[in-house]
Amino acid sequence: MIENATTDETVQRLMDQYAEIARLAGGLAHEIKNPLSTIRLNMQLLAEDLLPERDDDDEDAVPLSIEQRRVAKRIEAVQRECSRLHELLDDFLNYARVQRIDLVPRDLNVEIAEALDFFEPECDAAGIEIVPYLDADLPTVRLDRESFRGALMNLLLNAKQAMPDGGQIIVQTRGLGDRAAIYLTDTGVGMSDATAGRMFETFFSTKPGGSGLGLPTTAKIIEAHGGAITVQSELGRGTRFTIELPSVARLPKSTNAAG
């Protein structure tokens, strides 16, 4: 009993330390975002002061001089980097934020079906077919709807981006005794074992300009639900993400889809 109490105290102390670090990091990110916004605004004002107003459809418009083109190029570069850093800070704040998730018994199939319905138009436009196989006997799980939806949408977006020429996203649920499993499989470009082994590392990304925080944030959300996420992939054949969540007592049919 004493050993358990000591372990609990250690875990709580580490959680408190992490919360303090996350709070400080979040405050620092906010302090950086403010001057970034000011820099972007001032670069826009600078462009208006130094460069003439132009209408690209006006054939009689006077072309920019060599110096003006050089100035415009440099201003665009600064604005582009400010935007990239702003997005990176937003991703970092999402990752570092200490969330108080509200776990409520929910029908996992209903939550997934709603997310797929929302994402389907984007897939249709990209030539991607969503194929759901949802287990009717899936056990109830405890979810924080908002954060879980964000994690699921991030995985769907990653699957879409892995299929630039179209393909399929197969979403399957299955009961595994005291756990419920979600299998999200795409028929995309896949990745090597070395890359797959680093997918959940903070700041690791294979995308140009990517923050490397999307999948780590997804993993944190799943872990906060008491679950686990893994990935399997093969170059040229696609990728499968597996999520396992602990189940709870099954909801009555009448309240299974309640919000």
C-alpha positions in Angstrom: 0.0 0.0 0.0 2.9 2.4 0.9 4.6 1.6 -2.4 1.4 2.3 -4.4 0.9 5.6 -2.6 4.5 6.6 -3.4 4.0 5.7 -7.0 0.8 7.8 -7.2 2.7 10.7 -5.6 5.5 10.4 -8.2 3.0 10.3 -11.1 1.2 13.3 -9.8 4.4 15.2 -9.3 5.5 14.5 -12.9 2.0 15.5 -14.2 2.3 18.8 -12.3 5.7 19.4 -13.7 4.5 18.6 -17.2 1.5 20.9 -16.7 3.8 23.8 -15.6 6.2 23.2 -18.6 3.2 23.1 -21.0 1.8 26.3 -19.5 5.1 28.1 -19.8 5.6 26.8 -23.4 2.1 27.9 -24.3 2.7 31.4 -22.9 6.0 31.7 -24.9 4.2 30.6 -28.1 1.5 33.2 -27.6 4.2 35.9 -27.0 5.9 34.9 -30.3 2.6 34.9 -32.2 1.8 38.5 -31.3 5.0 40.1 -32.9 4.6 37.7 -35.9 1.2 39.2 -36.6 2.7 42.7 -36.3 5.5 41.8 -38.7 3.1 40.4 -41.3 0.9 43.5 -41.1 3.9 45.9 -41.4 5.2 43.9 -44.4 1.9 44.4 -46.1 2.0 48.1 -45.3 5.6 48.3 -46.6 4.5 46.6 -49.9 1.7 49.2 -50.3 4.2 52.0 -49.7 6.9 50.8 -52.0 5.1 49.0 -54.8 2.4 50.5 -57.1 -1.1 49.1 -57.1 -1.4 46.6 -59.9 -4.3 44.9 -61.7 -3.0 41.7 -63.3 -5.8 42.0 -65.9 -4.7 45.4 -67.0 -2.6 45.0 -70.2 -1.6 48.7 -70.0 -0.2 48.4 -66.5 3.5 49.6 -66.2 5.7 46.6 -65.4 7.6 46.5 -62.2 11.3 47.6 -62.3 14.1 45.2 -61.4 14.4 46.8 -58.0 10.6 46.6 -57.4 10.5 43.0 -58.4 13.4 42.3 -55.9 11.5 44.2 -53.2 8.3 42.3 -53.9 10.1 38.9 -53.8 11.7 39.7 -50.5 8.4 40.9 -48.9 6.6 37.8 -50.1 9.3 35.6 -48.6 9.0 37.3 -45.2 5.2 37.1 -45.3 5.4 33.4 -46.3 7.7 32.6 -43.4 5.6 34.5 -40.9 2.6 32.5 -42.0 4.5 29.2 -41.7 5.7 30.1 -38.2 2.2 31.2 -37.2 0.8 27.8 -38.3 3.6 26.0 -36.5 2.9 27.8 -33.3 -0.8 27.0 -33.6 0.1 23.3 -34.0 2.4 23.5 -31.1 -0.2 25.1 -28.8 -2.6 22.3 -29.7 0.0 19.7 -28.8 1.2 21.4 -25.6 -2.2 22.4 -24.3 -3.2 20.6 -21.1 -6.7 19.5 -22.0 -9.3 18.5 -19.5 -11.1 16.0 -21.6 -14.7 15.0 -20.7 -15.0 11.3 -21.2 -18.7 10.2 -21.7 -20.0 6.8 -22.7 -20.7 7.0 -26.5 -21.5 4.8 -29.5 -18.2 4.8 -31.3 -19.8 3.7 -34.6 -22.1 6.8 -34.5 -19.1 9.1 -33.9 -17.1 7.6 -36.7 -20.1 7.6 -39.1 -20.7 11.4 -38.5 -17.0 12.1 -39.1 -17.0 10.2 -42.3 -20.1 11.9 -43.5 -18.5 15.3 -42.8 -15.3 14.3 -44.6 -16.9 12.6 -47.6 -17.3 15.6 -49.9 -13.6 16.4 -49.6 -12.8 12.8 -50.5 -15.2 12.9 -53.4 -13.4 15.9 -54.9 -10.1 14.1 -54.6 -11.4 10.8 -56.2 -11.2 8.9 -52.9 -13.9 6.4 -51.9 -14.7 5.9 -48.2 -15.5 2.2 -47.4 -16.9 1.7 -43.8 -17.2 -1.7 -42.1 -18.7 -0.9 -38.7 -19.3 -3.7 -36.3 -22.9 -3.7 -35.1 -21.9 -5.4 -31.8 -19.1 -2.9 -31.0 -18.9 -2.2 -27.2 -19.5 1.3 -25.8 -16.4 3.4 -25.2 -15.9 6.6 -23.2 -15.0 9.6 -25.5 -14.5 13.3 -25.4 -16.3 14.0 -28.6 -14.4 17.2 -29.7 -10.9 15.9 -29.1 -11.6 12.5 -30.5 -13.2 14.0 -33.6 -10.1 16.1 -34.1 -7.8 13.0 -33.8 -9.9 11.0 -36.3 -10.1 13.9 -38.8 -6.3 14.3 -38.7 -5.9 10.6 -39.6 -8.4 10.9 -42.4 -6.6 14.0 -43.7 -3.3 12.1 -43.6 -4.8 9.2 -45.5 -6.2 11.6 -48.2 -2.9 13.3 -48.6 -1.2 9.9 -49.2 -3.4 9.4 -52.2 -2.8 12.3 -54.6 -4.2 10.2 -57.5 -7.3 8.9 -55.6 -7.9 5.6 -53.9 -9.8 4.1 -50.9 -10.0 4.8 -47.2 -11.3 1.7 -45.5 -12.6 2.3 -41.9 -13.4 -0.8 -39.8 -14.5 -1.2 -36.2 -14.3 -4.4 -34.2 -14.9 -5.5 -30.6 -11.9 -7.1 -28.9 -13.2 -8.2 -25.5 -12.7 -5.3 -23.2 -11.6 -3.0 -26.0 -12.9 -1.6 -29.2 -10.6 -1.3 -32.2 -10.6 1.1 -35.2 -8.7 0.2 -38.3 -8.2 3.1 -40.8 -6.5 1.8 -44.0 -5.6 3.8 -47.1 -4.4 2.6 -50.5 -1.8 5.4 -50.8 1.9 5.7 -51.3 2.8 4.0 -48.0 6.1 4.6 -46.2 9.2 2.7 -45.2 9.6 0.9 -41.8 12.0 3.6 -40.7 9.5 6.4 -41.4 6.6 4.5 -39.9 8.6 3.9 -36.8 9.0 7.7 -36.3 5.5 8.9 -37.2 4.6 9.7 -33.6 7.8 11.5 -32.8 7.4 15.2 -32.0 8.5 17.5 -34.9 9.2 14.5 -37.3 7.6 15.1 -40.7 8.0 14.0 -44.3 5.9 16.8 -45.6 7.6 20.0 -46.9 6.8 22.7 -44.3 5.0 20.2 -42.0 5.1 20.9 -38.3 5.5 17.3 -37.3 2.9 17.8 -34.6 -0.3 16.4 -36.1 0.2 12.7 -35.4 1.9 13.3 -32.0 -1.1 15.3 -31.0 -3.4 12.5 -32.3 -1.5 10.0 -30.2 -1.7 12.2 -27.1 -5.5 12.4 -27.5 -5.9 8.6 -27.9 -3.6 8.1 -24.9 -5.7 10.5 -22.8 -8.7 8.2 -23.6 -6.8 5.3 -22.1 -6.2 3.9 -25.6 -3.3 3.2 -27.9 -2.5 3.9 -31.6 -0.1 2.0 -33.9 0.8 2.2 -37.5 1.7 -0.3 -40.2 2.7 0.6 -43.7 4.3 -0.6 -46.9 5.7 1.5 -49.7 3.5 1.6 -52.7 0.7 -0.4 -51.0 -0.7 1.9 -48.3 -0.9 2.5 -44.5 -3.1 1.2 -41.7 -3.6 3.0 -38.4 -5.0 1.0 -35.5 -6.7 2.6 -32.5 -7.7 0.5 -29.5 -9.9 2.1 -26.8 -11.1 0.6 -23.5 -14.8 -0.3 -23.5 -17.4 0.3 -20.8 -20.8 -1.2 -20.0 -22.9 -1.2 -23.1 -25.3 1.7 -23.5 -29.0 1.0 -23.7 -30.2 1.0 -27.3 -32.4 4.0 -26.7 -29.5 6.2 -25.6 -26.7 4.7 -27.8 -26.5 7.7 -30.1 -27.3 10.4 -27.6 -25.0 13.4 -27.6 
